Amino acid sequence: MIKLGDVEFTVNEITNTKNVVGKFGSNAQGTYLLANVTVTNKCNEAITTDTSF
């Protein structure tokens, strides 16, 4: 678990893959690391998470 202030990130599973299907059906070729992560917000303010990084 990684804790940043009142936000906790827990890695549940890591998977390697060589092909990722995009949302428009095109295939991205290469080697990819897929992470299943749980984000827990323990403060009273809303946070925004983003998968684009």
N, CA, C, O and CB atoms as a CASP TS submission, in Angstrom:
PFRMAT TS
TARGET T0000
AUTHOR 0000-0000-0000
METHOD Language model
MODEL 1
PARENT N/A
ATOM      1  N   MET     1       0.846  -1.172   0.000  1.00  0.00           N
ATOM      2  CA  MET     1       0.000   0.000   0.000  1.00  0.00           C
ATOM      3  C   MET     1       0.898   1.244   0.000  1.00  0.00           C
ATOM      4  O   MET     1       1.943   1.294   0.649  1.00  0.00           O
ATOM      5  CB  MET     1      -0.966  -0.007   1.227  1.00  0.00           C
ATOM      6  N   ILE     2       0.443   2.233  -0.751  1.00  0.00           N
ATOM      7  CA  ILE     2       1.097   3.538  -0.765  1.00  0.00           C
ATOM      8  C   ILE     2       0.106   4.541  -0.198  1.00  0.00           C
ATOM      9  O   ILE     2      -1.046   4.591  -0.629  1.00  0.00           O
ATOM     10  CB  ILE     2       1.565   3.946  -2.215  1.00  0.00           C
ATOM     11  N   LYS     3       0.546   5.338   0.766  1.00  0.00           N
ATOM     12  CA  LYS     3      -0.321   6.333   1.378  1.00  0.00           C
ATOM     13  C   LYS     3       0.212   7.719   1.063  1.00  0.00           C
ATOM     14  O   LYS     3       1.366   8.037   1.350  1.00  0.00           O
ATOM     15  CB  LYS     3      -0.425   6.119   2.906  1.00  0.00           C
ATOM     16  N   LEU     4      -0.653   8.547   0.463  1.00  0.00           N
ATOM     17  CA  LEU     4      -0.327   9.944   0.158  1.00  0.00           C
ATOM     18  C   LEU     4      -1.351  10.815   0.864  1.00  0.00           C
ATOM     19  O   LEU     4      -2.464  10.998   0.371  1.00  0.00           O
ATOM     20  CB  LEU     4      -0.319  10.219  -1.397  1.00  0.00           C
ATOM     21  N   GLY     5      -0.979  11.350   2.012  1.00  0.00           N
ATOM     22  CA  GLY     5      -1.933  12.120   2.804  1.00  0.00           C
ATOM     23  C   GLY     5      -3.050  11.213   3.279  1.00  0.00           C
ATOM     24  O   GLY     5      -2.807  10.214   3.956  1.00  0.00           O
ATOM     25  N   ASP     6      -4.275  11.566   2.921  1.00  0.00           N
ATOM     26  CA  ASP     6      -5.439  10.775   3.316  1.00  0.00           C
ATOM     27  C   ASP     6      -5.899   9.818   2.214  1.00  0.00           C
ATOM     28  O   ASP     6      -6.998   9.269   2.305  1.00  0.00           O
ATOM     29  CB  ASP     6      -6.578  11.697   3.698  1.00  0.00           C
ATOM     30  N   VAL     7      -5.093   9.607   1.190  1.00  0.00           N
ATOM     31  CA  VAL     7      -5.457   8.728   0.077  1.00  0.00           C
ATOM     32  C   VAL     7      -4.528   7.520   0.075  1.00  0.00           C
ATOM     33  O   VAL     7      -3.308   7.657   0.161  1.00  0.00           O
ATOM     34  CB  VAL     7      -5.384   9.485  -1.287  1.00  0.00           C
ATOM     35  N   GLU     8      -5.126   6.335  -0.025  1.00  0.00           N
ATOM     36  CA  GLU     8      -4.349   5.087  -0.053  1.00  0.00           C
ATOM     37  C   GLU     8      -4.521   4.401  -1.398  1.00  0.00           C
ATOM     38  O   GLU     8      -5.633   4.299  -1.917  1.00  0.00           O
ATOM     39  CB  GLU     8      -4.781   4.137   1.094  1.00  0.00           C
ATOM     40  N   PHE     9      -3.407   3.929  -1.960  1.00  0.00           N
ATOM     41  CA  PHE     9      -3.398   3.176  -3.209  1.00  0.00           C
ATOM     42  C   PHE     9      -2.921   1.765  -2.887  1.00  0.00           C
ATOM     43  O   PHE     9      -1.817   1.581  -2.373  1.00  0.00           O
ATOM     44  CB  PHE     9      -2.482   3.860  -4.293  1.00  0.00           C
ATOM     45  N   THR    10      -3.749   0.773  -3.188  1.00  0.00           N
ATOM     46  CA  THR    10      -3.402  -0.622  -2.933  1.00  0.00           C
ATOM     47  C   THR    10      -3.351  -1.366  -4.263  1.00  0.00           C
ATOM     48  O   THR    10      -4.333  -1.375  -5.005  1.00  0.00           O
ATOM     49  CB  THR    10      -4.424  -1.288  -1.961  1.00  0.00           C
ATOM     50  N   VAL    11      -2.214  -1.991  -4.568  1.00  0.00           N
ATOM     51  CA  VAL    11      -2.073  -2.784  -5.787  1.00  0.00           C
ATOM     52  C   VAL    11      -2.615  -4.181  -5.498  1.00  0.00           C
ATOM     53  O   VAL    11      -2.099  -4.887  -4.632  1.00  0.00           O
ATOM     54  CB  VAL    11      -0.576  -2.841  -6.271  1.00  0.00           C
ATOM     55  N   ASN    12      -3.659  -4.573  -6.230  1.00  0.00           N
ATOM     56  CA  ASN    12      -4.304  -5.871  -6.033  1.00  0.00           C
ATOM     57  C   ASN    12      -3.700  -6.958  -6.918  1.00  0.00           C
ATOM     58  O   ASN    12      -3.581  -8.112  -6.509  1.00  0.00           O
ATOM     59  CB  ASN    12      -5.790  -5.759  -6.308  1.00  0.00           C
ATOM     60  N   GLU    13      -3.318  -6.571  -8.145  1.00  0.00           N
ATOM     61  CA  GLU    13      -2.803  -7.566  -9.094  1.00  0.00           C
ATOM     62  C   GLU    13      -1.989  -6.860 -10.173  1.00  0.00           C
ATOM     63  O   GLU    13      -2.328  -5.757 -10.602  1.00  0.00           O
ATOM     64  CB  GLU    13      -3.966  -8.386  -9.734  1.00  0.00           C
ATOM     65  N   ILE    14      -0.910  -7.513 -10.607  1.00  0.00           N
ATOM     66  CA  ILE    14      -0.088  -7.036 -11.715  1.00  0.00           C
ATOM     67  C   ILE    14      -0.076  -8.131 -12.781  1.00  0.00           C
ATOM     68  O   ILE    14       0.149  -9.301 -12.473  1.00  0.00           O
ATOM     69  CB  ILE    14       1.375  -6.675 -11.241  1.00  0.00           C
ATOM     70  N   THR    15      -0.320  -7.742 -14.048  1.00  0.00           N
ATOM     71  CA  THR    15      -0.343  -8.684 -15.156  1.00  0.00           C
ATOM     72  C   THR    15       0.481  -8.135 -16.307  1.00  0.00           C
ATOM     73  O   THR    15       0.377  -6.951 -16.627  1.00  0.00           O
ATOM     74  CB  THR    15      -1.789  -8.969 -15.608  1.00  0.00           C
ATOM     75  N   ASN    16       1.302  -8.977 -16.938  1.00  0.00           N
ATOM     76  CA  ASN    16       2.030  -8.611 -18.152  1.00  0.00           C
ATOM     77  C   ASN    16       1.231  -9.067 -19.362  1.00  0.00           C
ATOM     78  O   ASN    16       0.632 -10.143 -19.345  1.00  0.00           O
ATOM     79  CB  ASN    16       3.457  -9.235 -18.164  1.00  0.00           C
ATOM     80  N   THR    17       1.218  -8.249 -20.416  1.00  0.00           N
ATOM     81  CA  THR    17       0.562  -8.636 -21.660  1.00  0.00           C
ATOM     82  C   THR    17       1.312  -8.019 -22.831  1.00  0.00           C
ATOM     83  O   THR    17       2.010  -7.018 -22.666  1.00  0.00           O
ATOM     84  CB  THR    17      -0.928  -8.198 -21.666  1.00  0.00           C
ATOM     85  N   LYS    18       1.175  -8.604 -24.002  1.00  0.00           N
ATOM     86  CA  LYS    18       1.848  -8.085 -25.193  1.00  0.00           C
ATOM     87  C   LYS    18       0.890  -7.393 -26.143  1.00  0.00           C
ATOM     88  O   LYS    18       1.322  -6.845 -27.158  1.00  0.00           O
ATOM     89  CB  LYS    18       2.556  -9.202 -25.918  1.00  0.00           C
ATOM     90  N   ASN    19      -0.420  -7.403 -25.835  1.00  0.00           N
ATOM     91  CA  ASN    19      -1.394  -6.780 -26.715  1.00  0.00           C
ATOM     92  C   ASN    19      -2.502  -6.170 -25.872  1.00  0.00           C
ATOM     93  O   ASN    19      -3.044  -6.821 -24.979  1.00  0.00           O
ATOM     94  CB  ASN    19      -1.968  -7.802 -27.726  1.00  0.00           C
ATOM     95  N   VAL    20      -2.835  -4.913 -26.161  1.00  0.00           N
ATOM     96  CA  VAL    20      -3.909  -4.222 -25.465  1.00  0.00           C
ATOM     97  C   VAL    20      -4.894  -3.725 -26.513  1.00  0.00           C
ATOM     98  O   VAL    20      -4.499  -3.037 -27.455  1.00  0.00           O
ATOM     99  CB  VAL    20      -3.363  -3.042 -24.588  1.00  0.00           C
ATOM    100  N   VAL    21      -6.161  -4.063 -26.363  1.00  0.00           N
ATOM    101  CA  VAL    21      -7.181  -3.614 -27.313  1.00  0.00           C
ATOM    102  C   VAL    21      -7.681  -2.249 -26.866  1.00  0.00           C
ATOM    103  O   VAL    21      -8.106  -2.071 -25.725  1.00  0.00           O
ATOM    104  CB  VAL    21      -8.363  -4.638 -27.413  1.00  0.00           C
ATOM    105  N   GLY    22      -7.625  -1.287 -27.781  1.00  0.00           N
ATOM    106  CA  GLY    22      -8.079   0.062 -27.476  1.00  0.00           C
ATOM    107  C   GLY    22      -9.589   0.172 -27.504  1.00  0.00           C
ATOM    108  O   GLY    22     -10.276  -0.748 -27.947  1.00  0.00           O
ATOM    109  N   LYS    23     -10.103   1.284 -27.036  1.00  0.00           N
ATOM    110  CA  LYS    23     -11.556   1.454 -26.954  1.00  0.00           C
ATOM    111  C   LYS    23     -12.216   1.564 -28.325  1.00  0.00           C
ATOM    112  O   LYS    23     -13.437   1.446 -28.424  1.00  0.00           O
ATOM    113  CB  LYS    23     -11.883   2.683 -26.137  1.00  0.00           C
ATOM    114  N   PHE    24     -11.437   1.787 -29.384  1.00  0.00           N
ATOM    115  CA  PHE    24     -11.991   1.844 -30.731  1.00  0.00           C
ATOM    116  C   PHE    24     -11.661   0.597 -31.538  1.00  0.00           C
ATOM    117  O   PHE    24     -11.848   0.583 -32.755  1.00  0.00           O
ATOM    118  CB  PHE    24     -11.478   3.070 -31.451  1.00  0.00           C
ATOM    119  N   GLY    25     -11.176  -0.445 -30.882  1.00  0.00           N
ATOM    120  CA  GLY    25     -10.921  -1.716 -31.546  1.00  0.00           C
ATOM    121  C   GLY    25      -9.533  -1.866 -32.140  1.00  0.00           C
ATOM    122  O   GLY    25      -9.208  -2.943 -32.639  1.00  0.00           O
ATOM    123  N   SER    26      -8.704  -0.839 -32.109  1.00  0.00           N
ATOM    124  CA  SER    26      -7.345  -0.972 -32.634  1.00  0.00           C
ATOM    125  C   SER    26      -6.458  -1.641 -31.588  1.00  0.00           C
ATOM    126  O   SER    26      -6.647  -1.446 -30.388  1.00  0.00           O
ATOM    127  CB  SER    26      -6.767   0.414 -33.038  1.00  0.00           C
ATOM    128  N   ASN    27      -5.493  -2.427 -32.051  1.00  0.00           N
ATOM    129  CA  ASN    27      -4.599  -3.145 -31.144  1.00  0.00           C
ATOM    130  C   ASN    27      -3.292  -2.388 -30.972  1.00  0.00           C
ATOM    131  O   ASN    27      -2.664  -1.990 -31.953  1.00  0.00           O
ATOM    132  CB  ASN    27      -4.326  -4.564 -31.662  1.00  0.00           C
ATOM    133  N   ALA    28      -2.892  -2.194 -29.748  1.00  0.00           N
ATOM    134  CA  ALA    28      -1.595  -1.605 -29.435  1.00  0.00           C
ATOM    135  C   ALA    28      -0.615  -2.751 -29.221  1.00  0.00           C
ATOM    136  O   ALA    28      -0.855  -3.625 -28.388  1.00  0.00           O
ATOM    137  CB  ALA    28      -1.670  -0.668 -28.172  1.00  0.00           C
ATOM    138  N   GLN    29       0.475  -2.753 -29.958  1.00  0.00           N
ATOM    139  CA  GLN    29       1.469  -3.815 -29.852  1.00  0.00           C
ATOM    140  C   GLN    29       2.614  -3.357 -28.958  1.00  0.00           C
ATOM    141  O   GLN    29       2.975  -2.180 -28.958  1.00  0.00           O
ATOM    142  CB  GLN    29       1.995  -4.218 -31.250  1.00  0.00           C
ATOM    143  N   GLY    30       3.184  -4.283 -28.199  1.00  0.00           N
ATOM    144  CA  GLY    30       4.297  -3.983 -27.311  1.00  0.00           C
ATOM    145  C   GLY    30       4.201  -4.840 -26.067  1.00  0.00           C
ATOM    146  O   GLY    30       3.493  -5.847 -26.051  1.00  0.00           O
ATOM    147  N   THR    31       4.908  -4.443 -25.032  1.00  0.00           N
ATOM    148  CA  THR    31       4.829  -5.134 -23.747  1.00  0.00           C
ATOM    149  C   THR    31       4.226  -4.166 -22.744  1.00  0.00           C
ATOM    150  O   THR    31       4.691  -3.034 -22.610  1.00  0.00           O
ATOM    151  CB  THR    31       6.239  -5.644 -23.272  1.00  0.00           C
ATOM    152  N   TYR    32       3.186  -4.610 -22.038  1.00  0.00           N
ATOM    153  CA  TYR    32       2.458  -3.740 -21.135  1.00  0.00           C
ATOM    154  C   TYR    32       2.352  -4.365 -19.754  1.00  0.00           C
ATOM    155  O   TYR    32       2.306  -5.587 -19.612  1.00  0.00           O
ATOM    156  CB  TYR    32       1.075  -3.439 -21.688  1.00  0.00           C
ATOM    157  N   LEU    33       2.312  -3.522 -18.754  1.00  0.00           N
ATOM    158  CA  LEU    33       2.108  -3.933 -17.368  1.00  0.00           C
ATOM    159  C   LEU    33       0.749  -3.386 -16.955  1.00  0.00           C
ATOM    160  O   LEU    33       0.556  -2.171 -16.895  1.00  0.00           O
ATOM    161  CB  LEU    33       3.267  -3.415 -16.414  1.00  0.00           C
ATOM    162  N   LEU    34      -0.195  -4.286 -16.669  1.00  0.00           N
ATOM    163  CA  LEU    34      -1.535  -3.882 -16.254  1.00  0.00           C
ATOM    164  C   LEU    34      -1.622  -3.977 -14.738  1.00  0.00           C
ATOM    165  O   LEU    34      -1.280  -5.007 -14.157  1.00  0.00           O
ATOM    166  CB  LEU    34      -2.629  -4.764 -16.934  1.00  0.00           C
ATOM    167  N   ALA    35      -2.072  -2.922 -14.106  1.00  0.00           N
ATOM    168  CA  ALA    35      -2.180  -2.892 -12.647  1.00  0.00           C
ATOM    169  C   ALA    35      -3.634  -2.721 -12.239  1.00  0.00           C
ATOM    170  O   ALA    35      -4.308  -1.796 -12.693  1.00  0.00           O
ATOM    171  CB  ALA    35      -1.318  -1.757 -12.054  1.00  0.00           C
ATOM    172  N   ASN    36      -4.115  -3.608 -11.385  1.00  0.00           N
ATOM    173  CA  ASN    36      -5.428  -3.482 -10.771  1.00  0.00           C
ATOM    174  C   ASN    36      -5.193  -2.811  -9.423  1.00  0.00           C
ATOM    175  O   ASN    36      -4.538  -3.379  -8.550  1.00  0.00           O
ATOM    176  CB  ASN    36      -6.159  -4.887 -10.620  1.00  0.00           C
ATOM    177  N   VAL    37      -5.726  -1.602  -9.252  1.00  0.00           N
ATOM    178  CA  VAL    37      -5.426  -0.787  -8.079  1.00  0.00           C
ATOM    179  C   VAL    37      -6.723  -0.337  -7.405  1.00  0.00           C
ATOM    180  O   VAL    37      -7.673   0.058  -8.081  1.00  0.00           O
ATOM    181  CB  VAL    37      -4.566   0.438  -8.471  1.00  0.00           C
ATOM    182  N   THR    38      -6.757  -0.398  -6.077  1.00  0.00           N
ATOM    183  CA  THR    38      -7.861   0.149  -5.299  1.00  0.00           C
ATOM    184  C   THR    38      -7.413   1.477  -4.699  1.00  0.00           C
ATOM    185  O   THR    38      -6.353   1.559  -4.079  1.00  0.00           O
ATOM    186  CB  THR    38      -8.321  -0.847  -4.185  1.00  0.00           C
ATOM    187  N   VAL    39      -8.223   2.513  -4.885  1.00  0.00           N
ATOM    188  CA  VAL    39      -7.932   3.835  -4.325  1.00  0.00           C
ATOM    189  C   VAL    39      -8.952   4.102  -3.224  1.00  0.00           C
ATOM    190  O   VAL    39     -10.160   4.033  -3.451  1.00  0.00           O
ATOM    191  CB  VAL    39      -7.976   4.961  -5.433  1.00  0.00           C
ATOM    192  N   THR    40      -8.448   4.410  -2.019  1.00  0.00           N
ATOM    193  CA  THR    40      -9.316   4.689  -0.877  1.00  0.00           C
ATOM    194  C   THR    40      -9.088   6.129  -0.419  1.00  0.00           C
ATOM    195  O   THR    40      -7.971   6.511  -0.071  1.00  0.00           O
ATOM    196  CB  THR    40      -9.049   3.684   0.289  1.00  0.00           C
ATOM    197  N   ASN    41     -10.148   6.911  -0.423  1.00  0.00           N
ATOM    198  CA  ASN    41     -10.095   8.300   0.010  1.00  0.00           C
ATOM    199  C   ASN    41     -10.591   8.371   1.447  1.00  0.00           C
ATOM    200  O   ASN    41     -11.765   8.110   1.708  1.00  0.00           O
ATOM    201  CB  ASN    41     -10.943   9.220  -0.925  1.00  0.00           C
ATOM    202  N   LYS    42      -9.713   8.721   2.385  1.00  0.00           N
ATOM    203  CA  LYS    42     -10.071   8.755   3.804  1.00  0.00           C
ATOM    204  C   LYS    42     -10.272  10.179   4.327  1.00  0.00           C
ATOM    205  O   LYS    42     -10.253  10.404   5.537  1.00  0.00           O
ATOM    206  CB  LYS    42      -8.999   8.062   4.620  1.00  0.00           C
ATOM    207  N   CYS    43     -10.462  11.130   3.427  1.00  0.00           N
ATOM    208  CA  CYS    43     -10.711  12.502   3.884  1.00  0.00           C
ATOM    209  C   CYS    43     -12.136  12.912   3.510  1.00  0.00           C
ATOM    210  O   CYS    43     -12.867  12.139   2.890  1.00  0.00           O
ATOM    211  CB  CYS    43      -9.674  13.494   3.267  1.00  0.00           C
ATOM    212  N   ASN    44     -12.516  14.105   3.881  1.00  0.00           N
ATOM    213  CA  ASN    44     -13.883  14.584   3.650  1.00  0.00           C
ATOM    214  C   ASN    44     -14.042  15.308   2.310  1.00  0.00           C
ATOM    215  O   ASN    44     -15.138  15.766   1.987  1.00  0.00           O
ATOM    216  CB  ASN    44     -14.296  15.512   4.776  1.00  0.00           C
ATOM    217  N   GLU    45     -12.976  15.416   1.535  1.00  0.00           N
ATOM    218  CA  GLU    45     -13.046  16.110   0.253  1.00  0.00           C
ATOM    219  C   GLU    45     -12.951  15.106  -0.893  1.00  0.00           C
ATOM    220  O   GLU    45     -12.258  14.094  -0.790  1.00  0.00           O
ATOM    221  CB  GLU    45     -11.924  17.164   0.141  1.00  0.00           C
ATOM    222  N   ALA    46     -13.651  15.396  -1.978  1.00  0.00           N
ATOM    223  CA  ALA    46     -13.616  14.537  -3.159  1.00  0.00           C
ATOM    224  C   ALA    46     -12.240  14.625  -3.820  1.00  0.00           C
ATOM    225  O   ALA    46     -11.580  15.662  -3.753  1.00  0.00           O
ATOM    226  CB  ALA    46     -14.731  14.934  -4.164  1.00  0.00           C
ATOM    227  N   ILE    47     -11.814  13.538  -4.454  1.00  0.00           N
ATOM    228  CA  ILE    47     -10.584  13.522  -5.225  1.00  0.00           C
ATOM    229  C   ILE    47     -10.912  13.047  -6.636  1.00  0.00           C
ATOM    230  O   ILE    47     -11.953  12.429  -6.862  1.00  0.00           O
ATOM    231  CB  ILE    47      -9.507  12.611  -4.556  1.00  0.00           C
ATOM    232  N   THR    48     -10.030  13.335  -7.578  1.00  0.00           N
ATOM    233  CA  THR    48     -10.171  12.879  -8.949  1.00  0.00           C
ATOM    234  C   THR    48      -9.029  11.928  -9.253  1.00  0.00           C
ATOM    235  O   THR    48      -7.867  12.245  -9.003  1.00  0.00           O
ATOM    236  CB  THR    48     -10.188  14.072  -9.944  1.00  0.00           C
ATOM    237  N   THR    49      -9.359  10.753  -9.796  1.00  0.00           N
ATOM    238  CA  THR    49      -8.329   9.828 -10.229  1.00  0.00           C
ATOM    239  C   THR    49      -8.354   9.771 -11.743  1.00  0.00           C
ATOM    240  O   THR    49      -9.389  10.022 -12.359  1.00  0.00           O
ATOM    241  CB  THR    49      -8.533   8.420  -9.609  1.00  0.00           C
ATOM    242  N   ASP    50      -7.217   9.442 -12.351  1.00  0.00           N
ATOM    243  CA  ASP    50      -7.086   9.444 -13.803  1.00  0.00           C
ATOM    244  C   ASP    50      -6.211   8.277 -14.231  1.00  0.00           C
ATOM    245  O   ASP    50      -5.184   8.017 -13.605  1.00  0.00           O
ATOM    246  CB  ASP    50      -6.496  10.785 -14.307  1.00  0.00           C
ATOM    247  N   THR    51      -6.594   7.580 -15.269  1.00  0.00           N
ATOM    248  CA  THR    51      -5.834   6.434 -15.750  1.00  0.00           C
ATOM    249  C   THR    51      -4.923   6.788 -16.913  1.00  0.00           C
ATOM    250  O   THR    51      -4.303   5.897 -17.493  1.00  0.00           O
ATOM    251  CB  THR    51      -6.771   5.333 -16.159  1.00  0.00           C
ATOM    252  N   SER    52      -4.825   8.047 -17.267  1.00  0.00           N
ATOM    253  CA  SER    52      -4.088   8.424 -18.478  1.00  0.00           C
ATOM    254  C   SER    52      -2.583   8.605 -18.267  1.00  0.00           C
ATOM    255  O   SER    52      -1.879   8.938 -19.220  1.00  0.00           O
ATOM    256  CB  SER    52      -4.658   9.693 -19.028  1.00  0.00           C
ATOM    257  N   PHE    53      -2.074   8.402 -17.072  1.00  0.00           N
ATOM    258  CA  PHE    53      -0.633   8.584 -16.877  1.00  0.00           C
ATOM    259  C   PHE    53       0.096   7.293 -16.808  1.00  0.00           C
ATOM    260  O   PHE    53       1.316   7.281 -16.647  1.00  0.00           O
ATOM    261  CB  PHE    53      -0.363   9.359 -15.642  1.00  0.00           C
TER
END
